[in-house]
């Protein structure tokens, strides 16, 4: 939904309902885009969005513990464990002793998993390109800068809230 408008038709600086909040608009965008990409990944590659996220992260990192993978994916450990089990059963992910902690497990992609990521990633790039195709080059640059700033601010706000919650 577009920003609220004042009587002269100018964008109003203050939100007037939930739909005017940046957080709501970002969530709406994310949900719509995720539904589309999830459908494409399932139809073309037999992957859920969560499976794709984990194998893409493992592809970039090379090897991660379950806890680190869960943190990077922003999933809880239980969900991550269930997805990793399915990916392992499909022959996409392998487990090994963590070289930094003999009690831990290091997760990495198998050759089949690496091949699948190499197949899916160009599709992800194309979907990303399609989404941004309505923006000018300058708008894409500004969007990336704005998202970085908003992410930094959201992290700072969360840190402050955690501190306040501990003191309460």
C-alpha beads as a LAMMPS data file, in Angstrom:
LAMMPS data file: protein, C-alpha beads

168 atoms
167 bonds

1 atom types
1 bond types

-500.0 500.0 xlo xhi
-500.0 500.0 ylo yhi
-500.0 500.0 zlo zhi

Masses

1 110.0

Atoms # bond

1 1 1 0.000 0.000 0.000
2 1 1 1.324 3.462 -0.820
3 1 1 2.186 5.887 1.955
4 1 1 -0.597 7.913 3.509
5 1 1 -1.402 11.112 1.665
6 1 1 -2.282 14.452 3.161
7 1 1 -4.973 16.769 1.778
8 1 1 -2.640 18.125 -0.930
9 1 1 -1.751 14.621 -2.148
10 1 1 1.796 14.694 -0.723
11 1 1 3.151 11.657 1.094
12 1 1 2.437 12.067 4.788
13 1 1 5.494 11.736 7.051
14 1 1 3.547 9.987 9.813
15 1 1 1.849 6.608 9.400
16 1 1 -1.892 6.568 9.920
17 1 1 -2.458 2.819 10.033
18 1 1 -0.540 -0.441 10.098
19 1 1 -0.189 -0.551 6.313
20 1 1 1.830 2.686 6.394
21 1 1 4.558 1.223 8.608
22 1 1 7.807 0.326 6.844
23 1 1 7.933 -2.925 8.812
24 1 1 4.521 -3.947 7.439
25 1 1 5.473 -3.024 3.884
26 1 1 8.769 -4.946 4.100
27 1 1 6.937 -7.989 5.482
28 1 1 4.360 -7.797 2.703
29 1 1 7.087 -7.581 0.052
30 1 1 8.995 -10.455 1.641
31 1 1 5.900 -12.661 1.859
32 1 1 4.874 -12.061 -1.747
33 1 1 8.378 -12.590 -3.099
34 1 1 8.902 -15.683 -0.955
35 1 1 5.643 -17.254 -2.162
36 1 1 6.728 -16.743 -5.765
37 1 1 10.286 -17.986 -5.345
38 1 1 9.197 -20.924 -3.175
39 1 1 6.841 -22.034 -5.928
40 1 1 9.575 -21.754 -8.572
41 1 1 12.151 -23.637 -6.470
42 1 1 9.672 -26.408 -5.651
43 1 1 8.450 -26.775 -9.238
44 1 1 11.837 -26.605 -10.948
45 1 1 14.169 -28.128 -8.359
46 1 1 12.072 -30.004 -5.789
47 1 1 13.328 -27.705 -3.015
48 1 1 11.452 -25.884 -0.306
49 1 1 12.477 -22.314 0.388
50 1 1 14.011 -23.378 3.721
51 1 1 16.002 -26.162 2.056
52 1 1 17.271 -23.724 -0.552
53 1 1 18.317 -21.241 2.127
54 1 1 20.343 -23.850 4.004
55 1 1 22.152 -25.309 0.999
56 1 1 22.887 -21.838 -0.355
57 1 1 24.395 -20.823 2.996
58 1 1 26.452 -24.017 3.160
59 1 1 27.631 -23.400 -0.381
60 1 1 28.973 -19.994 0.605
61 1 1 30.449 -21.054 3.960
62 1 1 31.837 -24.433 2.907
63 1 1 31.226 -25.950 6.342
64 1 1 29.160 -24.865 9.345
65 1 1 28.025 -26.279 12.648
66 1 1 24.293 -26.780 13.049
67 1 1 24.142 -23.838 15.470
68 1 1 25.970 -21.482 13.092
69 1 1 23.834 -22.611 10.159
70 1 1 20.657 -22.035 12.181
71 1 1 21.843 -18.580 13.226
72 1 1 22.776 -17.564 9.679
73 1 1 19.469 -18.871 8.294
74 1 1 17.584 -17.207 11.160
75 1 1 15.888 -20.529 11.982
76 1 1 15.638 -22.212 15.349
77 1 1 17.915 -25.187 15.947
78 1 1 15.061 -27.729 15.834
79 1 1 13.821 -26.593 12.421
80 1 1 17.365 -26.492 11.085
81 1 1 18.020 -30.005 12.370
82 1 1 14.885 -31.380 10.668
83 1 1 15.743 -29.726 7.352
84 1 1 19.365 -30.917 7.512
85 1 1 18.120 -34.469 8.148
86 1 1 15.981 -34.323 4.980
87 1 1 18.851 -32.832 2.970
88 1 1 21.205 -35.515 4.268
89 1 1 18.731 -38.253 3.325
90 1 1 18.551 -36.748 -0.185
91 1 1 22.325 -36.869 -0.468
92 1 1 22.756 -33.068 -0.597
93 1 1 24.382 -32.478 2.808
94 1 1 27.000 -34.476 4.673
95 1 1 28.069 -34.524 8.310
96 1 1 31.642 -34.777 9.572
97 1 1 33.459 -34.259 12.857
98 1 1 33.928 -30.545 13.459
99 1 1 37.688 -29.862 13.217
100 1 1 37.336 -27.078 15.817
101 1 1 35.304 -29.168 18.281
102 1 1 35.642 -32.963 18.216
103 1 1 32.246 -33.239 19.951
104 1 1 30.567 -31.134 17.274
105 1 1 29.378 -31.836 13.769
106 1 1 30.382 -29.865 10.704
107 1 1 27.844 -29.738 7.887
108 1 1 28.814 -29.291 4.258
109 1 1 27.417 -29.941 0.810
110 1 1 28.044 -33.137 -1.068
111 1 1 29.047 -32.967 -4.726
112 1 1 25.356 -33.466 -5.548
113 1 1 24.438 -30.570 -3.234
114 1 1 27.048 -28.320 -4.831
115 1 1 25.748 -29.231 -8.279
116 1 1 22.184 -28.380 -7.237
117 1 1 23.225 -24.991 -5.852
118 1 1 25.048 -24.270 -9.128
119 1 1 21.801 -25.077 -10.945
120 1 1 19.470 -23.095 -8.653
121 1 1 21.578 -19.985 -8.046
122 1 1 21.183 -18.549 -11.584
123 1 1 17.411 -18.882 -11.125
124 1 1 17.653 -17.000 -7.816
125 1 1 19.659 -14.265 -9.524
126 1 1 17.094 -14.032 -12.330
127 1 1 14.170 -13.804 -9.899
128 1 1 16.052 -11.087 -8.008
129 1 1 16.662 -9.254 -11.298
130 1 1 12.971 -9.492 -12.200
131 1 1 11.925 -8.098 -8.836
132 1 1 14.270 -5.133 -9.162
133 1 1 13.494 -4.537 -12.834
134 1 1 10.958 -1.856 -11.933
135 1 1 13.696 0.222 -10.268
136 1 1 16.220 2.474 -11.923
137 1 1 19.904 1.847 -11.277
138 1 1 19.973 4.760 -8.829
139 1 1 16.886 3.446 -7.016
140 1 1 18.545 0.014 -6.644
141 1 1 21.643 1.668 -5.153
142 1 1 19.553 3.749 -2.752
143 1 1 17.482 0.700 -1.798
144 1 1 20.600 -1.317 -0.902
145 1 1 21.973 1.558 1.173
146 1 1 18.630 2.036 2.914
147 1 1 18.298 -1.682 3.669
148 1 1 21.797 -1.757 5.168
149 1 1 20.983 1.218 7.388
150 1 1 17.625 -0.227 8.440
151 1 1 19.194 -3.608 9.227
152 1 1 21.881 -1.942 11.336
153 1 1 19.239 0.103 13.183
154 1 1 17.017 -2.953 13.738
155 1 1 19.998 -4.833 15.247
156 1 1 20.765 -1.900 17.536
157 1 1 17.120 -1.714 18.610
158 1 1 17.073 -5.457 19.335
159 1 1 20.261 -5.195 21.371
160 1 1 18.759 -2.343 23.420
161 1 1 15.529 -4.301 23.949
162 1 1 17.453 -7.363 25.124
163 1 1 19.370 -5.197 27.606
164 1 1 16.136 -3.598 28.844
165 1 1 14.485 -7.009 29.179
166 1 1 17.385 -8.324 31.264
167 1 1 17.170 -5.337 33.588
168 1 1 13.409 -5.694 34.051

Bonds

1 1 1 2
2 1 2 3
3 1 3 4
4 1 4 5
5 1 5 6
6 1 6 7
7 1 7 8
8 1 8 9
9 1 9 10
10 1 10 11
11 1 11 12
12 1 12 13
13 1 13 14
14 1 14 15
15 1 15 16
16 1 16 17
17 1 17 18
18 1 18 19
19 1 19 20
20 1 20 21
21 1 21 22
22 1 22 23
23 1 23 24
24 1 24 25
25 1 25 26
26 1 26 27
27 1 27 28
28 1 28 29
29 1 29 30
30 1 30 31
31 1 31 32
32 1 32 33
33 1 33 34
34 1 34 35
35 1 35 36
36 1 36 37
37 1 37 38
38 1 38 39
39 1 39 40
40 1 40 41
41 1 41 42
42 1 42 43
43 1 43 44
44 1 44 45
45 1 45 46
46 1 46 47
47 1 47 48
48 1 48 49
49 1 49 50
50 1 50 51
51 1 51 52
52 1 52 53
53 1 53 54
54 1 54 55
55 1 55 56
56 1 56 57
57 1 57 58
58 1 58 59
59 1 59 60
60 1 60 61
61 1 61 62
62 1 62 63
63 1 63 64
64 1 64 65
65 1 65 66
66 1 66 67
67 1 67 68
68 1 68 69
69 1 69 70
70 1 70 71
71 1 71 72
72 1 72 73
73 1 73 74
74 1 74 75
75 1 75 76
76 1 76 77
77 1 77 78
78 1 78 79
79 1 79 80
80 1 80 81
81 1 81 82
82 1 82 83
83 1 83 84
84 1 84 85
85 1 85 86
86 1 86 87
87 1 87 88
88 1 88 89
89 1 89 90
90 1 90 91
91 1 91 92
92 1 92 93
93 1 93 94
94 1 94 95
95 1 95 96
96 1 96 97
97 1 97 98
98 1 98 99
99 1 99 100
100 1 100 101
101 1 101 102
102 1 102 103
103 1 103 104
104 1 104 105
105 1 105 106
106 1 106 107
107 1 107 108
108 1 108 109
109 1 109 110
110 1 110 111
111 1 111 112
112 1 112 113
113 1 113 114
114 1 114 115
115 1 115 116
116 1 116 117
117 1 117 118
118 1 118 119
119 1 119 120
120 1 120 121
121 1 121 122
122 1 122 123
123 1 123 124
124 1 124 125
125 1 125 126
126 1 126 127
127 1 127 128
128 1 128 129
129 1 129 130
130 1 130 131
131 1 131 132
132 1 132 133
133 1 133 134
134 1 134 135
135 1 135 136
136 1 136 137
137 1 137 138
138 1 138 139
139 1 139 140
140 1 140 141
141 1 141 142
142 1 142 143
143 1 143 144
144 1 144 145
145 1 145 146
146 1 146 147
147 1 147 148
148 1 148 149
149 1 149 150
150 1 150 151
151 1 151 152
152 1 152 153
153 1 153 154
154 1 154 155
155 1 155 156
156 1 156 157
157 1 157 158
158 1 158 159
159 1 159 160
160 1 160 161
161 1 161 162
162 1 162 163
163 1 163 164
164 1 164 165
165 1 165 166
166 1 166 167
167 1 167 168
